[in-house]
Amino acid sequence: MKRHLLWFDVTIYLIVAALVFGLRPRTHQYWIGLALFLFGLAFWVTARLQLGRSFAITAQAKQLITHGLYSKISHPIYFFAGIALLGILVAAQSWIALVLGLALYSMQLGRVKRENEVLEQAFGEEYRQYRARTWF
């Protein structure tokens, strides 16, 4: 897989964030949204780096990663991308953006479910024990 495709979703978030944060007035919601976005982005990128070569666009079971953020959260990429998205939505202050953001994140939850199935099938009891120790 081409390396640039692995960071495509982060790039899209950065473009949307630049538009939202560049066009919105500097209100309390703006600063709260910016803080949430930067927090989520930092940990999202950290999780992506910790996943290393095990990252894939589709659900695959290359290796069970259980260190770093993955020692506490079973899907930190989705979790922290959700926090980054929440930051964008808070700053956008738009009902349309909220509805679109919730629709986007609900699709991500479907991906989480599929990944759980693939990983459980590949790693069995080891994955079930891992899931019992982690959140999300």
C-alpha positions in Angstrom: 0.0 0.0 0.0 1.3 3.4 -0.8 2.5 5.3 2.2 0.7 8.6 1.4 -2.7 6.8 1.5 -2.1 5.9 5.2 -2.3 9.5 6.2 -5.2 10.5 3.9 -7.8 10.8 6.7 -5.5 12.9 8.9 -4.9 15.2 5.9 -8.6 15.6 5.3 -9.2 16.5 9.0 -6.4 19.0 8.8 -7.9 20.7 5.7 -11.4 20.8 7.2 -9.9 22.1 10.5 -8.0 24.8 8.7 -11.2 25.9 7.0 -13.3 25.9 10.2 -10.6 27.5 12.4 -9.6 30.0 9.7 -13.1 31.2 9.1 -14.8 31.2 12.6 -14.7 34.2 15.0 -12.5 33.8 18.1 -15.3 32.9 20.6 -15.2 30.6 23.6 -16.5 27.8 21.4 -13.6 28.4 19.0 -11.0 28.1 21.7 -12.7 25.0 23.2 -13.0 23.4 19.8 -9.3 24.2 18.9 -8.1 22.7 22.2 -10.2 19.5 21.6 -9.0 19.3 18.1 -5.3 19.7 19.0 -5.6 17.2 21.9 -7.3 14.7 19.7 -4.9 15.2 16.8 -1.8 14.7 18.9 -3.0 11.4 20.4 -4.5 10.3 17.1 -1.1 10.7 15.3 0.6 9.1 18.3 -1.7 6.0 18.1 -1.1 5.8 14.3 2.6 5.8 14.8 2.4 3.2 17.6 0.4 1.0 15.3 3.2 1.1 12.8 3.0 -1.4 9.9 -0.1 -3.0 11.4 -2.2 0.0 10.2 -4.4 -0.8 7.2 -7.3 0.9 5.4 -9.4 -2.2 5.7 -9.8 -4.5 8.7 -6.8 -6.8 8.8 -5.2 -8.8 11.6 -1.5 -8.3 11.0 -0.3 -8.2 14.6 -2.0 -7.5 18.0 -0.6 -4.2 19.3 -1.0 -3.9 23.1 1.6 -1.3 24.0 1.5 2.5 24.4 -2.0 4.0 24.0 -3.2 0.5 22.9 -2.5 -0.8 26.4 -5.5 1.3 27.7 -7.7 1.9 24.7 -8.3 -0.8 22.1 -9.1 1.6 19.2 -7.2 4.8 20.1 -7.1 6.0 16.4 -10.9 6.1 16.2 -11.3 7.4 19.8 -8.9 10.4 19.3 -10.1 11.1 15.8 -13.5 11.4 17.4 -12.2 14.0 19.9 -10.6 15.9 17.0 -13.9 15.8 15.1 -15.7 17.0 18.2 -13.3 20.0 18.4 -14.1 20.9 14.8 -17.8 20.6 15.4 -17.7 22.7 18.5 -15.7 25.4 16.7 -18.0 25.2 13.6 -21.1 26.0 15.7 -23.4 24.6 12.9 -26.2 22.2 13.1 -25.4 20.9 9.6 -21.8 20.3 10.6 -23.0 18.5 13.7 -25.3 16.2 11.7 -22.6 15.4 9.1 -20.1 14.8 11.8 -22.3 12.4 13.7 -23.0 10.5 10.5 -19.3 10.3 9.8 -18.5 9.1 13.2 -21.3 6.5 13.2 -19.6 5.0 10.1 -16.3 4.8 12.1 -18.1 2.9 14.8 -19.1 0.3 12.1 -15.4 0.0 11.3 -14.6 -0.6 14.9 -17.2 -3.4 15.0 -15.7 -5.0 11.9 -12.1 -4.7 13.2 -13.2 -6.4 16.5 -14.6 -9.3 14.5 -11.5 -9.7 12.4 -9.1 -9.4 15.3 -11.1 -11.8 17.5 -11.2 -14.4 14.6 -7.4 -14.1 14.2 -6.3 -13.9 17.8 -9.1 -15.6 19.7 -8.8 -15.7 23.4 -5.7 -13.4 23.4 -7.8 -10.7 21.8 -10.8 -11.3 24.1 -8.5 -10.9 27.2 -7.0 -7.8 25.7 -10.5 -6.3 25.1 -11.4 -7.1 28.7 -8.4 -5.0 29.9 -9.0 -2.0 27.6 -11.6 0.7 27.0 -13.4 1.4 23.7 
